[in-house]
Amino acid sequence: MFIPLSKPDISDLERRYVSEVLNSGQLSIGEKTIKFESLFKEKLKAGFAIAMNSGTSALHVAVKALGLKEGDEVITTPYSFIASGNCLLYERITPVFVDIDPQTLNIDPKRIESAVTSRTKAILVVHIFGQPCDMTTIMEVASNYGLKVIEDACEAIGAKWNGKPVGTIGDAGVFAFYPNKQITTGEGGMLVTESEDAALTARALRNQGRSASSGWLDHEYVGYNYRISELQAALGVGQMERLEHILQKRENVAERYSELLQRYQVEVTTPKVLPACSMSWFVYIVILPKTTDRNKIISHLLEKGIQAKPYFPSIHKQTSYVNQFGSQSGKFPVSEEMSERTLAIPFFSNMQFHEQEYVIRHLKTALDTEGER
């Protein structure tokens, strides 16, 4: 048996939509892109939705569309995929990291205010693993200091904070559709905003700098080729039409994992879900005991055909960040500790109970064996 870390949920509906695009001959900037954006906007009740070729591209465009620029500082989390920091470096903006909450693994809202300086222009939050950040506190801080808020909701489509969809609470929200995400377009991203000006700028920037009033070879901005293809958008249309069903299946898988961990008395913890949160399950994370050798656990699982990976290394300890900013080891101890203890186990929409039980039994064995040494 081999159980991968993730697996996309693709149906005949998506295959039909992709075939329609192939038969049409319109492979870029067509009706499927328009439909994908429309479905997304309606589902989130957002003002505007702009599809792009990746979540990273959408983050970069969000930074530019909100007017952030070289010399600014943006407060963000070190415990995330590196793109949430890189999108700032692209514009020579300084990411100012603050540590995370050890229970939720999201940015600790109580630490944000003390990081504000005269150069701070925004807060970039990451709804890690599909759990919303404490947006009530974060928006209060932003309001008090006149800061923009970018929501990196790349892992959190369908999640809500106090009933409001994440990505629609701040000034701009970004989603991603890599194959391991809740829904996928292979590669792809989406920017949502309530600001018409930001939306117009974003549409121009993703399309080589062409504004709505530009001719095909007129470029008002220095833009980028961040367009999504019609093939990707066709996948997105089918996935969005099945979104609620997919999210429910993933929630069922997560609930079964929680039950199995308890049944087998596995000595791990999982991130705490806050009462105000409506979770969208991206991955299933377990937090290993402090003395555990995670690499040995991963090796044991792989021997049994089970793929597992560390999630996430702290951004400030990545080689590219150490080279640019110097070593900051020890400055964000919670993030660093969680980076050493968190483990993603196989998780996907159509995962079967016997596969999950197989994973948990061998995780239990691996931990027990490691504990005896």
Secondary structure, 3 states (H helix, E strand, C coil): CCECCCCCCCCHHHHHHHHHHHHHCCCECCHHHHHHHHHHHHHHCCCEEEEECCHHHHHHHHHHHCCCCCCCEEEECCECCCHHHHHHHCCCCEEEECCECCCCCCECHHHCHHHCCCCEEEEEEECHHHCCCCHHHHHHHHHHHCCEEEEECCCCCCCEECCEECCCCCCEEEEECCCCCCCCCCCCEEEEECCHHHHHHHHHHHECCCCCCCCCCCCCCCCCECCCEHHHHHHHHHHHHCHHHHHHHHHHHHHHHHHHHHHCCCCCECCCCCCCEECCCCCEEEECCCCCCHHHHHHHHHHCCECCEECCCEHHHCHHHHHHHCCCCCCCHHHHHHHHHEEEECCCCCCCHHHHHHHHHHHHHHHHHHHCC
